[in-house]
Amino acid sequence: MLNIDEVKKIANLARLHLTDEEVELYRGQLSSILDYVGQLKEVDTSNVEPTSQVTGLTDVTREDRVELANVDEHQRILNQFPQHEGNLLKVKAVFE
Amino acid sequence: MPHENGYPLPNELSIAQASDRLNCGECSAVELTQACLDRIASTEPQLKAFITVFAQNALQQAQESDLRIKAGKRLGVLDGIPLAIKDVILIAGDLATGASKILANYVSVYDATVIKKLRAAGGVFLGKTNCDEFAMGASTENSAFQKTANPWDTTRVPGGSSGGSAAAVAADQCIAALGSDTGGSIRQPAAFCGIVGLKPTYGRVSRYGLMPMAASHNQIAPLGKTVEDVKILFEAIAGHDPKDAVTVQKEISNLKSARNASHSDAGGSQISNLRGTRVGVPREYFIEGMDAEIEKSVRAAIDQLKDLGAEIKPISLPHTKYGLAVYYIIVPSEVSADVARYDGIRYGYSVENDREYLAQHPSFSLLDVYRDSRGRGFGPEVRRRIMIGTYALSAGYYDAYYAKAQKVRTLIRQDFINAFQEVDCIAAPTTPTPAFPIGEKSNDPLQMYLADVFTVTLNVAGVPGLVVPCGFTKNKLPIGLQLVGNYFDEGRLLQIGSAYEQATEWHLRKPLI
């Protein structure tokens, strides 16, 4: 069973604010899910390679070419900035 | 079901039937679209399948189709056909919410590749359908906005995550639809709603413009009223796309014979036979605790395949029972990275624009913007998966969880590769139970995950799966047969599904809504 500090640590790593009730709720739910997936321990994988791509493609590349957005696309991107100054995205200071 | 003199209403038609009517001028694209919009208006209060309906845009697209048809320049079988699109796929200039509060007001910047292809084929976009938030769920109850009802029993879920698209097809609110499938999100709702769904081989269909959800597992996929219809949509959306690096250049084989098979039936005389087709029945998919009516219907369907000439072979996929555990390690791990982009900074919900938040927090930091925008913007299941994934990838646990799951993934994939040495297709149930009541599993995430037990292994391995209606329970809930194909062998899968469909009448039944 995960403890409260572990749950808080994961939430912080994930940049996710949780209320105290949520920390308690997720502590139980994550623990039971982790118990369930823990059954993989019983599988012998000592001589097995991991799979990260199921159809066997490797090193797929393409030319890194700039495609200009049209006026509509450009405007749609600008319209969705939560905070802006003119056409610039405004963010809070990273360094105090 | 309202009928004019026993003749089906335009919105009740399949793509193939509607296309014939458009060709011979018996019906216009505007009439077809209006019939769907009328049906949406009359059934949405009960179903809640759509998040957004584009009535005006749809009618305009239909008018353009009609002009092409009149000029003898129809673009093909999809020109003028009204379609519903799962709200995780982008249509330029239209709302795309992912059924998430964090994107409640998001407007798509560009068209997804599949939308570009359907647009070029003359498809009409009716609207965006409800789903679980960012496609994470098995009941569509995880939508931030509404719960969709199953057209066969409105107290039950339509399945998920593509529940809105499946309900819309089953209730004739549209002619066909697109969804996406990461662990069963097309196939389980198709089974619950009594329609046809095809999850293509991994890499068959471009995901450019699909909201990301476990990139090593997911595919955009068609839902339709017949096997022929999902074949038409599949052919239209499949293909290599430089913007999705895992898409392949392979041709779709065996499609021609699938088409011939259905045409021979259209003549009414000959039902295509499956002589020479080897169908495997995996013992691991008939487990203790599965619904007895489902087992009975699926076994009867397998007998039907045998009657059609198929050779039935018992097979084993020995690592099946680990599929769900592999899935619920790898998928949340990928999800925790996928949704990192929703940060309250560039687009979507931000606490910086939330008056209530600003009133409570006179000052806050950049870190607060991240944590609080995400904490408030994401629903419980998305947050749960972010937490599991972050844990599984964190220092000290990576080898025990993620690396281990990727190795077991190899064994599951090998199971299928071995099986397809002996058989052409695998027949299995789609779900362990029929559609369950709304609310039944929503407080128990692990029980909800178990709803995917028969579908996730296909995504873990990357093989294609087709679901066709194969019966009903005593309570008139649909049951789906799942046919699993070898890598890139969708053509044969469609051929077998089509032969089964022609020999049965399950797909012709309509819900009484």
Interface residues (C-beta under 8 A of the other chain):
Chain A: V7 I10 A11 N12 L13 A14 R15 L16 H17 L18 E22 Y26 Q29 L30 S32 I33 L34 Y36 V37 G38 Q39 L40 K41 V43 T45 V48 E49 P50 T51 S52 Q53 V54 T55 L57 V60 R62 A69 D72 E73 R76 I77 N79 Q80 F81 P82 Q83 L89 V91 K92 A93 V94
Chain B: A92 G93 Y106 V107 S108 V109 Y110 T201 Y202 G203 S216 P242 A245 V246 V248 H319 Y322 L324 A325 V326 Y328 I329 S336 D343 G344 I345 R346 Y347 G348 S350 E352 N353 S365 L366 L367 D368 V369 Y370 R371 D372 R374 G375 R376 F378 R383 R384 I386 M387 I388 T390 Y391 S394 A400 Y401 A403 K404 A405 Q406 K407 V408 R409 T410 L411 R413 P445 L446 Y449 A461 G462 Y487
